[in-house]
């Protein structure tokens, strides 16, 4: 049907008989060519592939073509086969190991009679791709895949027998890299596009920053070299400050495991001593809940509860009485971590373990105490603030922990119901390291977390008053110093910023 476009009716009028065909919008189609794993098993016999095809006056927009394997001819994000129409904002993705016929051209869009073709995007996510030419893209996104090495060529244009140049004038070129790719070093270069017949570009050197996954940052240049190669060169590589957020989980988990130790050395051991009489077995328990902020250079807020349950036995001796018994422990908490630059991380952490408590009470009022504990810590992490684009990243971690404490103190009776307790304690906790793979868009980095060691010294005093056989109130004051508590990690050979709970606390 021969016709012309009428703006008022938004339709195509037949110039011969006046009949009307509504103008179509062909949008949102997605075509995928390939097989799982990217194996070259699909042969389309040099057939053309396109995301959508329209007729005169149609709008072909926001269609996608995904190619990860197979053999084919030309590829087109969208096409108008006759007369005028608009072909806009279509995307072509090429990854894996596809092959193309010698005369294949990759088009962002095509209009047979010169209609509007704009806003189309080419995404290259592989190396070693060869085509005859690429045309009609406003944006070229080159993603360096996890197989990339210095000196690789992502896209080669041969121009077939036409000796045609590749025209990039007026287009923008962006470079990214997947998180699972090996780290690039200063001076490494990768050729994004090569055409021996020449590349037409605006002639300016592009300086920029590139983030690998959410962990590494690169300063780079992209420049047209020798008139035929678009080359990205790494100037400097380093770790992103945002990676500290990923390690905050380990610091928060270490702090939460310490809160379990605090329960044992206060309420737990006191409960065991009170309910256990000489040579009798007794069940004892303790629990606590609350909120704590850990200053780690940034900070992490942890809310949760801790629980311990055990069986104690008391044995009289010449000095006084020895009380001891095994216990099981459990804790569950939610945490939120904040960096100074606004990056937030959220997650849950829990621990579960077993141990033994012991306390010797001398007749003089002096006592000695200690504990051993062993268990497992599970934690997860998620954030939507990492990377320049604020992508989602997450991981799950699990590791063993163990700990011990020693204490000495003296209880002095002030009257029949009131006692004063002055004490000093040394507490140690070790949390094993772990290796996790970061999940999320553009991620895939492997984080190796070091073990976290916490050594705390505490001195304090407590005054308690018994109101009945079952009820006692107390008021205490203590000073504590953490000697270590640093959480460290490495990713691709780089050390992340290390949050630490080292420092003084008042209780």
C-alpha positions as CSV (number, residue, x, y, z in Angstrom):
1,X,0.0,0.0,0.0
2,X,1.5,3.3,-1.1
3,X,0.6,6.2,1.3
4,X,1.8,9.1,3.3
5,X,2.0,9.9,7.1
6,X,-0.8,12.1,8.5
7,X,0.2,13.8,11.8
8,X,-3.4,14.7,12.7
9,X,-4.8,11.2,12.4
10,X,-1.7,9.4,13.6
11,X,-2.3,6.8,10.8
12,X,-1.3,5.9,7.3
13,X,-3.6,7.0,4.6
14,X,-3.9,5.1,1.3
15,X,-3.4,7.8,-1.3
16,X,-5.5,5.7,-3.7
17,X,-8.8,5.0,-2.0
18,X,-8.6,6.9,1.4
19,X,-8.6,3.7,3.6
20,X,-6.8,3.9,6.8
21,X,-4.3,1.5,8.5
22,X,-3.5,2.4,12.1
23,X,0.1,3.2,12.8
24,X,1.6,0.4,15.0
25,X,4.1,0.6,17.9
26,X,6.2,-2.6,18.0
27,X,7.9,-2.4,21.3
28,X,9.3,-4.6,24.1
29,X,10.2,-7.7,22.1
30,X,13.1,-9.9,23.1
31,X,14.9,-12.3,20.9
32,X,17.5,-14.7,22.3
33,X,19.8,-16.7,20.1
34,X,22.0,-19.4,21.7
35,X,22.1,-22.3,24.1
36,X,23.0,-22.7,27.7
37,X,26.8,-22.5,28.2
38,X,27.2,-20.7,24.9
39,X,28.0,-23.7,22.8
40,X,28.1,-23.1,19.0
41,X,25.5,-25.7,18.1
42,X,22.9,-23.4,16.4
43,X,23.4,-22.8,12.6
44,X,21.0,-20.3,11.1
45,X,22.6,-20.6,7.7
46,X,23.6,-16.9,7.6
47,X,20.0,-15.8,8.3
48,X,19.4,-12.3,9.5
49,X,18.1,-11.7,13.1
50,X,16.1,-8.7,14.2
51,X,14.3,-7.7,17.4
52,X,11.3,-6.4,15.6
53,X,10.2,-5.5,12.1
54,X,7.7,-2.7,11.1
55,X,6.2,-1.2,8.0
56,X,5.8,2.3,6.8
57,X,5.0,4.7,9.7
58,X,5.5,2.2,12.5
59,X,7.4,2.8,15.6
60,X,9.9,0.1,16.4
61,X,11.4,0.8,19.9
62,X,12.8,-0.8,23.1
63,X,13.3,-4.2,21.5
64,X,16.2,-6.5,22.5
65,X,18.4,-9.1,20.7
66,X,20.5,-11.3,22.9
67,X,23.1,-13.5,21.2
68,X,25.5,-15.8,23.1
69,X,26.2,-18.6,20.5
70,X,25.3,-19.9,17.1
71,X,26.1,-19.0,13.5
72,X,24.1,-16.3,11.7
73,X,24.1,-13.3,9.3
74,X,23.3,-9.7,10.1
75,X,21.7,-8.6,13.3
76,X,19.3,-5.7,13.7
77,X,17.8,-4.3,16.9
78,X,14.8,-3.1,14.9
79,X,13.9,-2.4,11.2
80,X,11.5,-0.5,9.1
81,X,11.2,-2.4,5.9
82,X,9.5,0.3,3.7
83,X,9.1,4.0,3.7
84,X,9.4,6.2,6.8
85,X,9.2,5.1,10.4
86,X,11.1,5.5,13.7
87,X,13.6,2.9,15.1
88,X,14.7,4.0,18.6
89,X,16.1,2.7,21.8
90,X,16.7,-0.8,20.7
91,X,19.5,-2.9,22.2
92,X,21.8,-5.6,20.9
93,X,23.7,-7.8,23.4
94,X,26.5,-10.1,22.2
95,X,28.3,-12.5,24.6
96,X,29.7,-16.0,24.6
97,X,31.2,-17.3,21.4
98,X,28.8,-16.6,18.4
99,X,30.1,-16.5,14.8
100,X,28.9,-14.3,12.0
101,X,28.9,-14.6,8.2
102,X,31.6,-12.6,6.3
103,X,29.1,-9.9,5.2
104,X,27.3,-9.6,8.6
105,X,26.5,-6.1,9.8
106,X,25.3,-5.4,13.3
107,X,22.7,-2.6,13.2
108,X,21.2,-0.8,16.1
109,X,18.3,0.0,13.8
110,X,17.5,0.4,10.1
111,X,14.9,2.4,8.2
112,X,14.7,1.6,4.5
113,X,13.7,5.2,3.5
114,X,15.8,7.2,6.0
115,X,13.4,7.5,8.9
116,X,14.5,8.4,12.4
117,X,17.1,5.9,13.8
118,X,18.4,7.0,17.2
119,X,19.1,5.9,20.8
120,X,20.1,2.4,20.0
121,X,22.7,0.6,22.2
122,X,25.3,-2.1,21.5
123,X,26.5,-4.2,24.4
124,X,29.6,-6.3,23.8
125,X,30.3,-8.8,26.6
126,X,32.9,-11.1,25.0
127,X,36.2,-11.1,23.2
128,X,37.2,-12.3,19.7
129,X,33.9,-11.3,18.0
130,X,34.3,-10.6,14.2
131,X,31.7,-8.9,11.9
132,X,31.7,-7.0,8.7
133,X,30.7,-3.7,10.3
134,X,28.6,-2.1,13.1
135,X,26.2,0.8,12.3
136,X,23.5,3.0,13.8
137,X,24.3,2.9,17.5
138,X,24.3,5.9,19.7
139,X,25.9,4.1,22.6
140,X,28.6,1.4,22.6
141,X,29.0,-0.4,25.9
142,X,32.0,-2.7,26.1
143,X,32.0,-5.1,29.1
144,X,35.3,-6.8,29.7
145,X,34.3,-10.5,30.5
146,X,35.8,-12.8,33.1
147,X,38.1,-14.3,30.5
148,X,39.7,-11.0,29.5
149,X,43.5,-10.6,29.5
150,X,45.7,-7.7,28.7
151,X,46.1,-7.3,24.9
152,X,42.7,-8.9,24.0
153,X,40.5,-7.5,21.2
154,X,36.8,-7.5,21.9
155,X,35.4,-6.7,18.4
156,X,37.1,-6.8,15.0
157,X,35.4,-5.3,12.0
158,X,36.6,-6.6,8.6
159,X,34.4,-4.4,6.2
160,X,34.2,-7.4,3.9
161,X,35.1,-6.4,0.3
162,X,33.9,-2.8,0.7
163,X,36.9,-1.5,2.6
164,X,34.4,0.5,4.6
165,X,35.3,2.5,7.8
166,X,33.4,2.2,11.0
167,X,31.7,5.5,12.0
168,X,31.6,6.3,15.7
169,X,31.2,10.0,15.4
170,X,28.6,11.4,17.7
171,X,28.4,8.2,19.7
172,X,29.4,7.5,23.2
173,X,31.7,4.7,24.3
174,X,31.6,3.2,27.8
175,X,33.8,0.5,29.4
176,X,32.9,-1.8,32.2
177,X,34.3,-5.1,33.7
178,X,32.7,-8.0,35.3
179,X,33.4,-8.7,39.0
180,X,34.7,-12.2,38.3
181,X,37.3,-11.1,35.8
182,X,41.0,-11.1,36.8
183,X,42.3,-7.8,38.1
184,X,44.0,-5.5,35.5
185,X,47.2,-3.7,36.3
186,X,48.5,-0.3,35.5
187,X,49.7,-0.2,31.9
188,X,47.4,-3.0,30.7
189,X,45.4,-2.3,27.6
190,X,42.5,-3.9,25.8
191,X,41.4,-3.1,22.3
192,X,37.7,-2.5,22.2
193,X,37.3,-2.2,18.5
194,X,39.6,-2.7,15.5
195,X,39.0,-2.0,11.8
196,X,42.1,-2.1,9.6
197,X,40.2,0.1,7.1
198,X,39.9,2.9,9.7
199,X,37.6,4.2,12.5
200,X,35.9,7.6,12.3
201,X,35.7,9.1,15.8
202,X,35.5,12.5,17.3
203,X,39.2,12.4,18.0
204,X,39.2,13.1,21.7
205,X,40.9,11.0,24.4
206,X,38.3,9.9,27.0
207,X,39.5,9.8,30.6
208,X,37.3,8.0,33.1
209,X,36.9,5.7,36.0
210,X,35.8,2.1,35.8
211,X,34.5,-0.1,38.6
212,X,35.1,-3.8,38.5
213,X,32.0,-5.4,40.1
214,X,31.8,-3.2,43.2
215,X,35.3,-3.8,44.5
216,X,38.0,-2.4,42.3
217,X,38.4,1.0,40.7
218,X,40.4,1.8,37.6
219,X,41.5,5.1,36.2
220,X,41.8,4.6,32.4
221,X,41.9,6.3,29.0
222,X,40.2,5.3,25.8
223,X,41.8,6.7,22.7
224,X,41.8,6.0,18.9
225,X,45.2,4.7,18.1
226,X,46.7,4.6,14.5
227,X,43.3,5.6,13.2
228,X,42.1,2.0,13.3
229,X,41.9,0.8,16.9
230,X,39.9,2.0,19.9
231,X,42.1,1.1,22.9
232,X,41.4,1.3,26.6
233,X,44.6,1.6,28.8
234,X,44.6,1.2,32.6
235,X,46.4,4.1,34.3
236,X,45.9,3.1,38.0
237,X,44.1,0.4,39.8
238,X,43.0,0.2,43.4
239,X,40.4,-0.9,45.9
240,X,37.1,0.9,46.4
241,X,36.4,2.5,49.8
242,X,32.9,0.9,49.6
243,X,34.4,-2.5,50.2
244,X,34.7,-1.7,53.9
245,X,30.9,-2.2,54.0
246,X,31.3,-5.8,53.0
247,X,33.7,-6.5,55.8
248,X,31.5,-4.7,58.4
249,X,29.5,-7.9,58.7
250,X,32.5,-9.8,60.1
251,X,33.1,-7.0,62.7
252,X,29.4,-6.9,63.6
253,X,29.3,-10.7,64.0
254,X,32.5,-10.7,66.2
255,X,30.9,-8.1,68.4
256,X,27.7,-10.1,68.6
257,X,29.6,-13.3,69.6
258,X,31.3,-11.2,72.3
259,X,27.8,-10.2,73.6
260,X,27.3,-14.0,74.1
261,X,30.5,-14.2,76.2
262,X,29.3,-11.2,78.2
263,X,26.1,-13.0,79.1
264,X,28.1,-16.1,80.2
265,X,30.6,-14.2,82.4
266,X,27.9,-12.1,84.1
267,X,24.4,-13.6,84.4
268,X,25.4,-17.1,83.3
269,X,28.1,-17.9,85.8
270,X,26.2,-16.0,88.6
271,X,23.0,-18.1,87.8
272,X,25.1,-21.3,87.9
273,X,26.5,-20.4,91.3
274,X,23.2,-19.5,92.8
275,X,21.1,-22.4,91.8
276,X,23.8,-25.1,92.4
277,X,24.2,-26.4,95.9
278,X,27.0,-28.7,97.1
279,X,27.0,-32.1,95.3
280,X,23.6,-31.4,93.6
281,X,23.0,-31.1,89.9
282,X,20.9,-28.1,88.9
283,X,19.8,-26.6,85.6
284,X,20.7,-22.9,85.2
285,X,20.0,-20.4,82.4
286,X,20.5,-16.8,81.4
287,X,19.2,-14.6,78.6
288,X,19.6,-11.0,77.5
289,X,18.5,-8.8,74.7
290,X,19.2,-5.3,73.5
291,X,20.8,-3.0,71.0
292,X,24.5,-2.1,70.7
293,X,26.4,0.3,68.4
294,X,29.9,-0.7,67.4
295,X,32.2,2.1,66.3
296,X,34.4,0.6,63.6
297,X,35.8,3.7,61.9
298,X,32.2,3.9,60.6
299,X,29.6,2.1,62.7
300,X,27.3,-0.9,62.9
301,X,24.1,-1.2,64.9
302,X,23.2,-4.7,66.2
303,X,19.9,-5.7,67.8
304,X,19.4,-9.2,69.1
305,X,19.1,-11.6,72.0
306,X,21.4,-14.2,73.6
307,X,20.5,-17.3,75.5
308,X,22.5,-19.9,77.5
309,X,21.3,-23.0,79.3
310,X,23.4,-25.5,81.3
311,X,23.6,-27.9,84.1
312,X,25.8,-27.1,87.1
313,X,27.4,-29.2,89.9
314,X,29.0,-27.9,93.1
315,X,31.8,-29.7,94.9
316,X,33.0,-28.6,98.4
317,X,36.8,-28.4,98.9
318,X,39.2,-27.2,101.6
319,X,39.3,-23.6,100.2
320,X,35.5,-23.3,99.7
321,X,33.4,-24.5,96.8
322,X,34.0,-25.4,93.1
323,X,31.0,-25.0,90.8
324,X,31.2,-26.1,87.2
325,X,29.0,-27.4,84.4
326,X,28.4,-27.6,80.6
327,X,26.1,-25.3,78.7
328,X,24.6,-24.7,75.2
329,X,24.3,-21.1,73.8
330,X,22.4,-19.4,71.0
331,X,22.2,-15.9,69.8
332,X,20.3,-14.2,67.0
333,X,20.5,-10.6,65.8
334,X,19.9,-8.1,63.0
335,X,22.5,-5.5,62.1
336,X,22.8,-2.4,59.9
337,X,26.1,-0.9,59.0
338,X,26.9,2.6,57.8
339,X,29.9,4.1,56.1
340,X,30.6,7.8,56.3
341,X,29.9,8.1,52.5
342,X,26.3,6.9,53.0
343,X,26.7,3.2,51.9
344,X,24.4,1.0,54.0
345,X,24.5,-2.7,54.5
346,X,22.0,-5.0,56.2
347,X,21.9,-8.5,57.4
348,X,21.3,-11.1,60.0
349,X,23.7,-13.0,62.2
350,X,23.4,-15.9,64.6
351,X,25.7,-18.2,66.6
352,X,25.2,-21.5,68.3
353,X,27.6,-23.5,70.4
354,X,28.6,-25.4,73.5
355,X,31.0,-24.8,76.4
356,X,31.8,-25.2,80.0
357,X,31.8,-22.8,83.0
358,X,33.7,-23.1,86.3
359,X,34.0,-21.0,89.4
360,X,36.0,-21.4,92.6
361,X,34.6,-19.5,95.6
362,X,37.0,-19.3,98.5
363,X,35.9,-18.8,102.1
364,X,37.7,-15.5,102.1
365,X,35.4,-14.1,99.5
366,X,37.9,-14.3,96.7
367,X,36.8,-16.2,93.6
368,X,38.3,-17.4,90.4
369,X,36.4,-18.2,87.2
370,X,36.8,-19.3,83.7
371,X,35.0,-20.6,80.6
372,X,35.6,-22.3,77.3
373,X,33.2,-22.2,74.4
374,X,33.0,-23.4,70.8
375,X,30.4,-23.0,68.1
376,X,29.5,-21.7,64.7
377,X,28.5,-18.3,63.4
378,X,26.3,-17.7,60.3
379,X,25.8,-14.2,58.8
380,X,24.5,-12.7,55.6
381,X,24.9,-9.3,54.0
382,X,23.0,-7.3,51.4
383,X,23.4,-3.7,50.1
384,X,21.8,-1.7,47.3
385,X,24.4,1.1,47.5
386,X,27.6,-0.3,46.2
387,X,29.4,0.7,43.0
388,X,28.8,3.9,41.0
389,X,25.3,2.8,40.0
390,X,24.2,1.5,43.4
391,X,23.7,-2.1,42.4
392,X,22.5,-4.9,44.7
393,X,25.2,-7.1,46.2
394,X,25.0,-9.9,48.8
395,X,26.7,-12.9,50.3
396,X,26.2,-15.6,53.0
397,X,29.0,-16.5,55.4
398,X,29.6,-19.2,57.9
399,X,32.6,-20.0,60.1
400,X,33.5,-21.6,63.4
401,X,34.4,-19.6,66.6
402,X,35.9,-20.4,70.0
403,X,36.6,-18.5,73.1
404,X,37.7,-18.5,76.7
405,X,37.8,-16.2,79.7
406,X,39.5,-15.9,83.0
407,X,38.4,-13.8,85.9
408,X,39.3,-13.0,89.5
409,X,37.4,-11.0,92.1
410,X,36.4,-10.6,95.7
411,X,33.0,-10.4,97.2
412,X,32.7,-8.4,100.4
413,X,29.5,-8.5,102.5
414,X,28.4,-5.0,103.5
415,X,25.4,-6.2,105.5
416,X,23.2,-9.3,105.6
417,X,21.6,-8.5,102.2
418,X,24.1,-6.3,100.4
419,X,27.4,-7.3,98.9
420,X,30.2,-5.6,96.9
421,X,32.0,-7.4,94.1
422,X,35.3,-6.0,92.7
423,X,36.7,-8.0,89.7
424,X,39.0,-8.2,86.7
425,X,38.3,-10.4,83.7
426,X,40.2,-11.2,80.5
427,X,38.0,-12.4,77.5
428,X,39.2,-13.9,74.2
429,X,37.2,-14.8,71.1
430,X,38.4,-16.2,67.8
431,X,36.2,-16.2,64.7
432,X,37.6,-18.2,61.8
433,X,37.9,-16.7,58.3
434,X,35.7,-17.6,55.3
435,X,35.7,-17.2,51.5
436,X,32.5,-16.0,49.8
437,X,31.5,-15.1,46.3
438,X,29.7,-11.9,45.9
439,X,26.2,-12.2,44.3
440,X,24.4,-9.5,42.4
441,X,24.5,-7.6,39.1
442,X,28.0,-7.3,37.7
443,X,29.5,-8.9,40.8
444,X,31.2,-12.3,41.2
445,X,34.3,-11.2,43.2
446,X,35.6,-13.7,45.7
447,X,36.2,-12.2,49.2
448,X,38.7,-13.9,51.5
449,X,37.9,-12.9,55.0
450,X,40.7,-13.2,57.6
451,X,40.0,-14.6,61.1
452,X,38.9,-12.0,63.6
453,X,40.5,-12.1,67.1
454,X,39.0,-10.2,70.0
455,X,41.0,-9.8,73.3
456,X,39.3,-7.7,76.0
457,X,40.3,-6.7,79.5
458,X,37.6,-5.6,81.9
459,X,37.8,-4.2,85.5
460,X,34.7,-3.2,87.4
461,X,32.7,-3.2,90.6
462,X,29.2,-4.2,91.4
463,X,26.9,-3.7,94.4
464,X,24.0,-6.2,94.8
465,X,21.1,-6.4,97.2
466,X,19.0,-9.5,97.8
467,X,15.3,-8.7,98.2
468,X,14.2,-12.4,98.5
469,X,15.5,-15.8,97.9
470,X,14.6,-15.4,94.2
471,X,15.2,-11.7,93.6
472,X,18.4,-9.7,93.6
473,X,19.0,-6.2,92.3
474,X,22.4,-4.8,91.4
475,X,24.2,-1.7,90.2
476,X,27.6,-1.9,88.5
477,X,30.3,0.1,86.7
478,X,33.1,-1.3,84.6
479,X,35.8,-0.2,82.1
480,X,36.7,-2.4,79.2
481,X,39.4,-2.2,76.6
482,X,39.4,-4.1,73.3
483,X,43.0,-4.8,72.1
484,X,42.2,-6.0,68.6
485,X,38.8,-6.8,67.0
486,X,39.9,-5.9,63.4
487,X,38.2,-7.5,60.4
488,X,40.3,-7.9,57.3
489,X,39.7,-9.2,53.8
490,X,41.3,-9.4,50.4
491,X,39.7,-9.4,47.0
492,X,41.8,-10.0,43.8
493,X,45.0,-9.5,45.8
494,X,43.9,-6.1,47.2
495,X,43.3,-5.5,50.9
496,X,40.0,-3.8,51.8
497,X,39.7,-1.1,54.4
498,X,39.6,-2.9,57.8
499,X,36.8,-2.0,60.3
500,X,37.8,-2.6,63.9
501,X,36.1,-2.6,67.3
502,X,39.3,-1.8,69.1
503,X,39.1,0.8,71.8
504,X,37.6,1.6,75.2
505,X,34.0,1.0,76.4
506,X,32.2,1.9,79.5
507,X,29.6,-0.5,81.0
